[in-house]
Amino acid sequence: MKKTILAVLISNVFAVSAWADTETPTTNLEEVTVVGDRQGAKVRTNVVTLQAKDESTATDLRGLLEEEPAIDFGGGNGTSQFLTIRGMGQNSVDIKVDNAYSDSQFLYHQGRFIIDPALVKIVSVQKGAGSASAGIGATNGAIITKTVDALDLLKDLDKNWGVRLNSGYSSNDGRIYGASVFGRAGNFDGLLSYSRNNEDDYKPGKDFTNYNGGKTVPYSGLDKRSYLAKLGATFGNHRLVLSRMQDQHRGDRLVREEFAVTDNPRLSLARQSPAYRETTLENNNLEWTATDLGFVEKLTANAYLMKNKRYSADDSGNGYAGGIAGPTTTTITTKGANVGLDSRLGEHTLLKYGINYRHQEIEPHAFLSTAYTLTNPKKADSGVYVEAINNIGDFTLTTGLRYDHFNLKTHDGKSVSDGAVNPSVGVIWQPLDTLSFSASHNYATRSPRLYDALRTHGRNNSITSIADGTKAERARNTEIGFNYNNGAFAANGSYFWQTIKDAVAGPQQRHDANGNPISGVREITNAGYIKNRGYELGASYRTGGLITKIGVAQSKPRIYDTHPENLLSANPEFAVQVGRTWTASVAYRFARPNLEIGWQNRTVQKAGGSVLVRERNDGTLTPVERKSYNVNDIFANWKPLGKDTLNVNFSVNNVFNKFYYPHSQRGETLPGIGRDFRLAVNYKF
């Protein structure tokens, strides 16, 4: 067993999406889980498989990753949520779909991620600065998803075609349904999948009252629609997959999606200016995988065209978007390609090497400047890497080197470019079959982000350029950890130290009291540095049908603002202080009937000394103190046919209707969801 585990680690150690590297039509679930549990020389993290997803009532990433104490999602729905990994915010965290991703955003008052779990087969998490093979901008981690294909859904069927139907109900307040058809003929296979989740405004916990006396959060409802079309072809040891996915959210949304409407004049209904809006993620992807190509043992490559679109029926009251009356559309287009190669040098060394490229361009609805000639902002990132992974007795040693280069052009035509070399090193020592220790020291860079897409219009001749000599921010992460698993009892833990130098920020004084852009030229620039340190511990025990789990995570990000205008402070895009988080669960699966019932808890302790600040009436700043909370859920999964083809799922989330504010956003903004009864059924035949 020891040799088997090491062999798996050698071929995947330090890969940002190790599980994706091993995905072939014949890869089994156990193999995926083992590989996904390790992020190079780091300890395990949460991996959500297709089976686990089918046994859950979760309809978003927040629900799928609720057992992970180091990940926190804000309140609200869709892009109202802000995401943090180890307290680090969305400016340095990525959501990857089939190895396609963008680091641009529409507006700093809304989250940047949008993905329907109904379309994916597995979700993995990378934490902290990645190693050389982790891809572009791997400074603080990523949530990595891979979409499902026909071969995944055919595994449990004894025929070459099938249908999958799913439906669900949420008392707070949603209706869910979807369908997939899939099949295989000769060397070819195909899939067509559609999913819809129509959610009304949600109710927070007990005693909540909104600004007009109601019990729901106004403008939080969304009609979520998504589809995936995939065509695959397998010829010997080569596989090609062409896919197109679209994930769209529709609804009446506020200008500042991270806030609710309140009686605060800054967040009044008039200033929040609700209107019908659509946010859409489209991704067209071509993937090629191959094995046994002579010196190249394995090849994984993809090319993609990703578009993030925002449509608004009326932005006349939205100064951020230029105050344009009538329909507007803003687009962020990302084109990219990745090539990863594995070659074995002798019996004990694996060489991983490759290239990454990504080009992003923002197209606003219109340019409104009368004093400047403006063009679409653009940024190109490219990188090359090499890693050597050596198996020496009980040790696995990884050394890597990565070079990244960026070229950024702002909407006023100014360009800045720079490059950086990033080394990485890691070691895994496995003295016993059941026990391993790990250590890693990684450097990674992330290029300056393009300025918010909604505010590139230049209204009032407000221009955002970039300072001369602006560098990519650079993260240095050191981590030590252990992993123990004897089959019944498992435990893991890690401690990390991280510093981010030359943290990049855009201007903060972006608008006046009426929400209109301030005239003049301001600059994206290096504005300070960020430090973070923390730990994670987890344990589980399994006997018969019983499994218990417990986990805890704490991190302490701190911002050190060196810019005279304090460009990094008071902004959850960069980092937030999330309280020490505990997760615990107990579940039991009966043999007859095939039924699992369980309980889950998430407890977040109060957080002081937050990096988030708020303004007092006299204009001074004071730290936000975050209140503790705990939320309990109960759940059940029943397989009436005794196998995975039919799942009936039931849950009661937030059983005691707890009222609370998640910690990954500004103080008391959007509360968590109150008590929610859920029923979900999926059937494959």
N, C-alpha and C positions, 0 to 999 in steps of 0.2 A: 504493500500500500504506500509506503514511504516513497519508493521510486516513482510510482504512478503520480502522486501528488506533485513531486518535484518536476517530473516531465511536463505536466500541465503548466506549472508555474514558469518553467523555462521558456516555453513557447508563447507565453502571454504576459510575463511579468512587465510591469510598468506600462502596459498598453492602456490608453485612455478608455477604450471600450473593448476590454479583453474578450468578453463574451461574444461581441460581434465578430471578432477575428475567427472564432471557431464555428460560426454558424454555417452549416451546410445542410443539405436536405436530410442527412442521416444523423445529425447531432441529436443526442438524447437530452432530456431535461436535466438529468443528474449531472451530466458533463457541463452543461451551461451554468448550472448553479454553482458548481465547484469553482469554475473559472471566474464567474462574476463575483464571487465572494472575496476575491483578492484584487486590489488595485496596485499591481506591482509589488513592491516591498512593503506595502501598507496593509493594515488589518482589514477585515471584512467590512462590507457596508451593505446596505439594504439592496436586494435585488428582487424585483417583482416579475414573476414569470407569467406566461399566458394562462397557465392553470390557476395560479393564485388570483389573477385578475378575474377569471371566470367564476371564482368562488367568493367574490366580493360584491358589495353594492356600490363601491366607489365609482364616481363618474368624473373625477378630475385628479390631477397629480397630488393635490393636497390630501385626498382620501387614500390614494394608493401608497403614499409614503408616510402615513401617520405613525407608523411604528418606529420611524427613524428620529431619534432625539436631536441629532445635529442639524436637521433641516426644519425650517419654520416657514409657514405661509401666513400672509396677512388675512384680514377679513375680507368680506365682499365676495364678488363673483367675477370670473373671467380676469380681464386685465385690471380690475380693481385690486387684485392681490399683488403684494410684493413678496419676493422669495429671498430667503437667506440660507446660506450653507456656512455653518460655523460662524454665524453672525455677519458674514460678508454679503453685501447686497448685489443687486442685479447688474451694476456696472462692471462686475468682474466675475459673473456667473453665467454660464451658457445653458440653453436648452437645445440639444442636438437631436435632429430627426434624420435617421439614415446618414449620419455624418455630414449633414448640411446644417449651417447655423449662421446667424448674423449677430453682431453686437451693437447694431443701431436701434434707436427707439423713436417713437413718435413724440412723446412728451414725458418729462420727468415726473409728472403727477400720475402716471399710470404704469402698471407692470408691463413687462416686455414679452412674456411668454404666452403661448396659446397652443394647446395640443389636446386632442380628444383621446383618452386612453383606449377607447373602443377600436382605434386604428392600430394600436401597437401590440407587439407580442412580448416585449420585455423592456423593463426600465432598470437602468443601473445608475449608480451615483459615483462620481469621482470627487474627492475632497482635496482641498489644498492645491498647491502648485504642482502641476503634472511634470512627468519626466519628459525626455526628449521626444518621444513618440506620441505625446498627448495631444498634439495639434496646435493650431494657432490660438494664442491668447489664453493659455491654460494657467492662469495665475491663482484662481481661487476655487476651481471645481466646476462641475457640469452635471446636469441631469441628461442622461444619454438614453434615447429611445430608438427602437428599431421596429419598423412597421411589419405587420403580419403578412404572410403570403399564403398561396394555396397549399403548398406542401406542408406548412405548419398545421393547417386545419384538416388535412387529409390523414394525418397520422393515426387517428383513432377509428377511421372508417375502413371498411373492407371493399371499397369501390373507388372509382376514379373521378367522382364528382360528389358534390354535397351542397347543402344549404344550412346556414346558421341564422336563427332568429333570436332576437332578444327584446325584452320589454321590461319596463320598471315603473315604479311609482314612488314618489317622495312626498310626504305630508307637508314638507316645508321648502319649496312647493314646486314639484316638477313631475313631468311625464316623459318617459324615455321609451324609444323603440328603435329598432334597426334590423337590417337584414344583410346577409352576405351570400353570394353564390360563388362557387369555386370548383375547379376541375383540372384534370391532367389528361393529355392525349399525346402519346409518344414522348418526344423530347420537350414538349411545351406544357406550360401550366398557366392558369390565369385566375384572377380574383377580382370581384367587384363588390364593394362594401359601402353601405350607407348607414348613418346613425344620426338620430335627432334627440336632443335633450332640451325640452321647453320648460324653462324655470321662471316662475313669477317672483315678485319681490319677496325676500325671505324675512322670517321673524327671528330676531335675536332671542337671547334668554329672557327669563322672567323680569318683570318690572321695567322693560324698555318702553319708551315712548318717543316717537319721532317728533320733528319740528311742528307738525300739524295735528299732533295728538293721536296718531295711529300707532299700530304695533309692528309695522313692517319697515324695512329700510327702503325708502323711495328710490326708484331708478336703479335697483340692483338686479332686476330680472333680466334674463337673457334667453334668446332662442338660439341654441347652438346646433349647427348643422355641419356634418362632415361626410366626406366620401373618400374612398381610396380605390384606384384602379391599378392593377399590376399584371404584367405579363412576364413570365420567366421562361428561360430556355436552358436546358442542361445537355451538354455534349461532352461525354467522357468526364474529364476532370476540369471542365470549364463550365461556368454558369453565368448567364447574363440576365439581369432583371431590370425592366423598364417600369417606372411607376409614376403616378400622378396622384397627389393627395391635396385636399382642400379642407380647411377647418375654419368655419366662419361663426362669429358671434353677432347677433342682431338684437337691438333694443334701444330704448330711450336711455341715453347715458349723459352723465354730467361732464363738464369741462375737466374738472380735476377728479379723476375717477377714484383716487385713493381716499377721498374725503366723502362724508355724507353731508347732506344739507342740514345746517343747524341754524340756531338763532344768532350765531356769531356773524356780524356784518360781512366779514371776509369770506364766509361760506354760505351766504344767503342764497335763496333760490335764484334771484336775479343774476348774481355773480357766477353761480354754477351753471347757468344757461343750458338746461337740458334740451336735447334734440335727438331725433332718431339717427343712430349711427350703426355702421357695420365695420367690424375689424376682421380681416381675412388673412390667413396664412395659406399660401400655395407653394407646393414643392414638386418640381419635376426632377426625377433622379434616374440616372443610368448607372448600374453597378455591375462590375465584372469581378468575379472571383475565380481563382484557378490554383491548382496544386501540381507538384511534381513537374516543374518546368526546367529541368536540368539544374543549374546552379541555384536558381530561384525555387525554393521549396514551396512557398505560398505567395500568392499575389492577391491583394484586395485594392480595388480602385473604384472611384465613383466620380461622376461629374453631375452638377446640379444647377438648376435655376430656381431660386426661391424668391417669392414676392410677398411682402407684407403690405397690405392695403388698408387705408382708413377712408371710409366714405361717411360724409355727414350731410344730412338733409338741409342743415342751416347752421352756419357758424357766425351769424351776425352779432351775437353776444359774446363771442369767444375771441378775446384779444390775442391769445396765444396763437390761434390759427389765422390771424389777420383780420378778424371781424368781417369776413365775407358773407354776404347774404346769399341764401340759396345753396344748392348742392355743391360740394367740393370733394375731391379725391386726392389723397396724398399717398405716394408709393415709395417703398424702399425695395430696391432690386438687388439681389445678391447672386453672383455667379461664382462657382467654385469648383475645384477638383482636388482630389487626394489620391495619391498612389503610395501604397505600403507594400514592402517586399521583405520576405524572410529567406535567409540563406544560412545553411549550417556549415560551420567551419570545424571540421573534425567531429569527434564524438561528443564533446562536452560544451561546445560554444554555438550559440545562435546569434546571427547578426540580423538586426531589424533596421531598415533604412527606407527613406522615402521622401516625398515632397508634398507640400500643401500650398494651395493658392486660393485666394478669395478676393473678389472685387465687389464693392458696395457703392450704390448710387442712390441718392435721394431726389425724388421729383415732387416738388410742392405743387399745389394746385395753380398757383400764380406767383409771379414776382411783382411786388408792390412798391419797390424803391423808386424814387425819382432822382436820386443823386448818385446811384451806383448802378453799374451794369453787372447783373448777377447771373450765375450759371449753376447747374446742379452740383451739389457737393459730392465728392467721390473719394474713395479710399481703396487702395490695393494692398493686400498683405500676402507675403510669400515666405515660405520656410522650407528648409531641408534639415534632415536629421539622420543620425546613425546611433544605434545602441548595440552594445555587445553584452550578451547574457551568458554567463559562464557557470556551469555546474561543477563544483569542486567538492567532492565528498558530501558532507552534510551542509555545505554552503552553496547558495546561489548568489552570485555577484553580478550586478548590472552597472555598467558605465555608459553614459550617453552624452552626446553633444548635439546642440541644435542652433541653427542660425535663422533669425527672423528679420525681415525687412518690411518697412511700410512706406507708402507714399500717399499723403493726404492733401487734398485740394479743397479749400473752403469755398463757400458760394461767392465770395468776392474775388476769387481767382488766385489767392495766395496758396503756395505749396510748401510743405515741410516733409522731409523724409529722413529716415535713420534706420540703422540696423544694430543688432545685438547678438552676441554669442552666449548661449545658456548651457552650462554643464549640468549633469545630474549623476548621482551615484546612489546605489542602494544595495543592501545585503539582506538575505534571509538565512537564518541558521536554524536547522531542524535537527535537534539532538535526539528527538524521539519521533516515532510515527505520529504521535498524538499532539506534539508540541512544537511550535516554531516561534522564533523571535525575529523581528525585522527592524531595520533602520534605513532611512533615506534622507538625502539632502539634495533638493532640487531648486533650480533657478528657472524662471519663466517670465516672459514679457507679454504685455498687452498694449497695442498701439492706441493712440488717442482716438476717442470715439467721435464720429461725426456728430455735429450739433443736432439737437432735437429736430426731427423732420417737420413738425408743425410750425416751427419758428424760423424757417429759412426763407420766408417770403419777403423780408426786408421792409415791412410796413414801418412808417415813421422814420425811414432810413436807419433802422436799427440793424446793425451788421455784426455778425459774429465771425471773426477771423481766427487766426491761430498765431501764437507768439513765436518769434524766431527761436530756433534751437529746441523746440519742444521735443522731448524724448518719449519713448514708450515707457510706461511704468513697469518696474521690475520687482517681482516677488522672489523671496528666498524663504524656502520652507524646510525645516528640519523636523523629522518625525521618528519616533520610536514606538514599537508596539509588540504585542504577542498574540498568539492564537492557539487555543487548546480545544481539542475535540476528541473524545473517546467513544463517540457513538451515542451515548446517553446524555452526557453532560458536555457542554461547550461554553467557553468563555473567551473573550477577546478584549483588547484595550489598546489605547494609543495616547501619546502625549505629543503635542506639536508646538513649535515656535515659528512664527512667520513675520516677516517685515516686507512692506511694499514701499520701495523708494520711488520718488518722482511721480507720486500719484497725480493723475490728470483730472482736471476739473474744467467745466465751462462756467461762464459768468452766472452769478446768482441773482444780481439785481437786474432781472430781465424785463420787468414791467412796472408801471406806476400803480397807484392805488386803485385805478379804474381798470386795471388789467391790460393796458395798452403798452406796447413795446417802447422802451426808452431809446431815444435817438442816440446815434453815435456808434462808434466801433468798439467792440469789446473782444477779448481774446481767450480762446482755449489755451491752457497753459499747465505746466507742472506746478502744483500748489501745495505740496507738503509730502508727508509720509504717513503710513498706517502700520501699526503693530497689532499682532493678534497672537494669542496663546490659549491653549485649552487642552481638554482631555475628553475621551470617550471610553466608556466601559459597557460591556454587555455580557449577559449569560443566559443560557437556556438549559432546560432539562426535559428529556423525552423518555417516557416509558409506556409501552403499550399504545393506547390511543391518547394519552395525556401529554401535552406539551405546555411548558411554562417559559416565559421570557421576561427579562428585565433589562433595562438600559438606562444610561445617564450620560449627558453631554453638557459641557460648559465651555464657553469661549469668552474671551475678553478683548474684543477689538477696541483700539484706541486711535483716534485721529489726531495728528499733529499738524496743524495748519500753519504753514509758513508764509502764505500769501497775505498781503496787507488787507485784502477784502474778505478774508476767511472763506474762500470758495468751497472748501470741503465740508464745513460744519453744517449741522442742522439738515442733513440730507440722507434719507434712508437708501438712496441709490448706492452709497458707498459702504456703509456698515451700520449696524445697530447692536445695542446691548440686549441680547435675549437672555432671560433668566435661566438659571440651571434647570435643565429639562429632564424629567424622568418619564420613561414609558414602561408599562408592565402589561402582561396579558396571560390569561389562562384559557386553554381550550381543550376539549375532549372530543374525539371522533369515535362513534360507536360503529361496530362492524355491521350489525343488523338492527335497524335500518342504517344505511350509509349516511350518517348524520353527524355533523360537527356543530357544537355549541361553544360559545366562548364569551369572555369579557376582556375589555381593553381599557387602559387608563393612560391619560397624558396629563402630567402635572408640571407646571412651569412656575418656578419660584420667582419672587419679586426681584426686580433688577434695579440697582442704583448705579449712579455714576455713568449714566447712559451717554453714548456719543451723540444722541439726538438732543436738541435743545429747543426751547420754546421762548417766545418773546413775552416779557411782562409788559404792563401798560406803559411803563417808563422807558421801554425800548431796550432794556438790558436782557441778556440771555441767561437762562437757568436750565440745569439738566432736567430731563423728564424722568420721573420715577415711575416704574412700571409695576402694576399690581400682580400678585400671584393668582393663579387659577388652576383648577383641575377639572378635566372632562372625562366622563365615563361612557363607554359604549358597550352594547351587547350585540352579538351577531350569531347567525346560524347559517350553515350550508347543508342542504339535503340533496342527495343524488338518488332520485327515485328508481333509476335503472341500474344503480350500483356501479356506474362508471361515469367518466367525465363528460359524456355527450349531453347530459341533461343536468343543469344546476338550478336549484331553487334557493335563492338567498334572501335572508331577512336580517334587518338590523334596526336597532334603536340607537341613534347617535345623540350624544349629550342627554343621557337618560334623565338627569335631574334638572334639565332646562337651565343650566348655568349661564349667567350673563358674564361675558368676559371680553377683553380686548387682546388679540394676539400681539406679540412683541415685535414682529418684524416690520412694522410700519410706525408712523408717528403716533404719539400718545393715544388719546381717545378719539380715534377716527372712525373706522368701520368695525363694529363688533363681530364676534364669532356667531355662527349659526346656532339657534336654539334647538330644542328637542325636535328630532326628525325621525319619523317611522319610514323605513324603506323596504320595498319588496322588489326583487329583480329575478328574472328568469331568462336563461339562455339555453337553446336547444339546437344541437347539431345533428343532422341526419343525411 
